[in-house]
Amino acid sequence: MNIYEDARLEQTLETLSDQIGLLVIDLLIAGLQQARRQTHIFQEFAEAKAETANQDRPF
């Protein structure tokens, strides 16, 4: 049996390929969202640190 002649197998492989593609896209999106949240948190810490550094100076 030639695997390229089996229509059912071809359809299964195509579906599997589509699902893996969607999984990769979902993982990329999740990673980007996490990086964005961490960047936002870091910016808040940096702003708070800058504010306290400015308050320590009397002039």
N, C-alpha and C positions, 0 to 999 in steps of 0.2 A: 504494500500500500504506500503510495506517495502522499506525504503529508500535505502537499500543495493541491492535491485533487480532492481532499476531504473538505467539503463546504462547511460542515458543522465545526470542524476544528478551526478553520479559518475565521469563522464568525466568533468563536470562543476567544481566539487569540486577539482579534480586533477589539472585542469588549474588554478583555484584560488590559490591553494596551491603553485604551481610553481611561480605564479606572486608575491605572498607575499614573497617567498624565495628570488626572484630577488630584490625586494624592500629592504629587510633587508640587502642584500649584498651591494646594491648601497648606502644605508645609512651608512654602516660601512666604505666603501671606501671613501665617502665624509668626514666623521669624521676624518679618518686617514689623508687625504690630508690637511684638515684644521689644524690639530695638527702639521703636518709637516711644513706648512707655518708659523705657529705661533712660532714654535721652531727655525726656520731659522731667523725670525725677531728678536727674543730674543737674539740669538747668535750674530747678527749684532750689536744690542744695547750694549751687553756685551763687544764686541770687541772695539767698539767706546769708551765706558766708560773706559776701561782698557788703551787705547791709551792716552786719556786725563789725566788720573791719572798719567801716566808715564811722561808726558810732564810737569807737575807741579813741579816735583822735579828738583832742579838745578844740583844735582850730582848723 
